[in-house]
């Protein structure tokens, strides 16, 4: 049974690169909210078994808004404050990024790609981006949150432009598809243990290992990386 299962895992991993090529999202840094499909926290396709690990970054959305009456001056102040934030980021121990699902670095070369939107007040505009801190060592999500809050407060207003935190802390993972092998190892160990519980008269079949890696937040600093596979216990004939 173990040799048969190993062959199934090997076959699935051979098929996987074709799927990953079509799902290049899994090769980038991705935001971890509820799950990859942006559905409710619970999903029938989410297996109980996956790889739990610390996220790579803690991430907080911030917004720069301004209400200077003159539109050109207002936009200049907002973008100048973003420039100041980019310059201050290394000193503050943070990184800046933008993107809704996959992230890219916010730099002096692309910060004007951020679109200004009308705010809730007349003659006001805003735009948002992300501030993130790498997790690991003594830096957990709480320490990262403190660093991000300190950074936001340290960037001085430009004219009437202000920067504020506008969302709760979330997490990101860099290239989740790189963990396919580790996830398969966890699935293999669980499948062998499950088959052993049912005795020699039963084996296991696994379907879906060719599907892309998905992700879900499982703790304040932790994520669950998984493949939505299906395990079936079958009698041996």
N, C-alpha and C positions, 0 to 999 in steps of 0.2 A: 504494500500500500504506500509506503514512504517513497519508493522509487517512482511509482505511478504519479504521486502528488508532485514530486520534484520535476517530473517531465511536464506536467501541466503548468507549473509555475514558469519553467524555462520557456515553454511555448508562448505563454502570455507575454513574457518580457520581450520576446522576439517581435511580437506583433506591436507592442507598445510604441516604438519610435514613430510609426506612421501616424498614430493618434496624436502623439505629442507634437509632431510637426504641424498638425492642423490646429493645435491648441497651444500656440506659442505663449499665450498668457501665463502658462505654468512655468515658463522659463524666465519670467521677469519678476520684479518685486511686486507682490500683490497685497492689497488691503484685506485683512481678515475681519469681517463683520460677523454675520450669522453663518453663511456658508456660500460656496462658490455660486450657486444658482440664485442668490439673493431672494431666497424664499423665507418661510418661517423657520424658527430655530430647529424645530423637529422636521425630519424628512424620513419617509419610509425607506429611501435609498441609502441612508446613512448607517453603515454597519456599526456594531458595538466595538469592533476591533480596528485599531489604527495606530498610528505613531504619534504619541504625545511628546511634545518638545517645547522648549522656550521659543517664543517668537524672536525674530531678528531685531525688530524695532518696535518701540512704542511711538504712536503717531497721534497728533492732535491737530485738528483743523483750526486755523486762525483766519480772521477777516480783517482787512484793512478798509476802512470806510472814511469818507470825507464829505463835508457839506459846505465847502466854500462856494459862494454864489456863482462866481465866474467859472464856467465849465472847463475851460482850458487850464486855469490855475488849479482847479480841483483835481483834475486828472494828473497834472504834474506833481502835486503834493502826494497823491496816493502812490504813484510809481516811484517817487523819490524815497518814500518810506520803505517800499519793498526793496529798493536798492540798498538802503541803510541796513535792513534786516539781513540781506545776503552778505554784506560786508561784516556784520557782527556775528554771524552764525559760527564761524570757527572759534571765536573767543568764548562764545556761550556754550560750546560743546554740543551743538545741535547741527542737524542738516535740514535743508529745506527741499521740498518736493511738491509736485502737483500731479493730479490724475485722480479719477474716481475709483478705478479698479486696479489698474496697473500704474506704477509710479515712475516718474522720471525726475531727475534733479532739477531744481529751480536755480538758474544761474543768471549772470549778467547778460548772457547771450540770448536767453529766451524769456526773461521775466515779463516782457511786454506781450507775450502770447497770452497772458492772463487777461481775460475779458472783464471789463468793468460793466456792472449791472446797476440798474436803478435801484436805490434803496427805498425804504418805506416812507422816507420823508422827501418833501420837494427839494430839488436842487441838491441831491445827495446821491452818491454812487459807492459801490463796494466791489471787492473781489476777494477770493479766498485761496489759500494754499495750505500746505501741510508743514508742520514742524515735527521732526522725529529725532529720537535718541536711540542709539544702538544698545540693546540689552545684553547682559552677560557680566560675569564677575560679580562685583558688588552692586551693579546697576540693575535693579528690578524695575517693574513698571511704576512703582510709587516714586522711586528716586528719579526716574525719567520724567514723570509728571511734574515733579518739583523743578527739575532743570528747565523744562519747557516753559513753565509759568514764570520762572525767573528771567528767562530769555525774553519773553514777550514784554515783561515789565521794563526790561533794560533798554529796549529800542525807543528812543525818544520820538514824540509826535513831530510831524513835519507840517507846519501850518495848522490846519484843522483836521488833518488826517490822523486817525487813531488805529491801533492794532489791538485786537482782543481775541481771546479764545472763544470759539463759537460751537464747539462740539466736544463730546466726551472723548476720553482717551480710547483709542483702538490699537490694533496691532498690525504688523506686516511681516511677511515671510518672503525671503529672496529665493526665487527659482524652486517652488515647491516640487516640481517634477523630478528634481535631483534625488528625492527621497523615495522613489519608486521601489528600489531594491530593499531598503530598510523596511518599508511598509509590507512588501511581499514576505520578508522574513517573519514579521509579526503574524501575518495571516497564516503562514506555514506552520508556525509553532502552535497557534490556536487550533488549526484544523487537525493536526496530529493529536493534540490533547483531547479534542472533541471525539475523534474517531476511537481513541483508546477507551473513552468512557462507555462507549456502546459495545465494546467487545469485538472479538475476531470476526463475528458474523456481519459486521457493517464496515463500510468505507465512506469516504466523503468525496463529493464533487464540488468544484468551485467554478463559478461562471463570472465573467465580467472583469477579469484582471487586465484586459486590454483597454479599459476605460481610463481617462485622464485622472490624475490626482486631484482630489478636492480638499477643501479645508473648512474648518470651523473653529471658532474660539471656544476654549474649554476651561479657561481660568483667567485670572487677572493678567498674567504674563505668559500664559500657555496656549498653544493651539493643538488641534487634532488634525493630522494629515491622514487622509484615507482614500481608498479606492472603493467605490460603491459596488462591491462584489456580492455574490450570493453563494452561500455554503449550504449544501444539501447532503444530509446523511442518508445513504442508500444501503439496502441489504445486499450482501454479496450472493451471487447465484452460483 
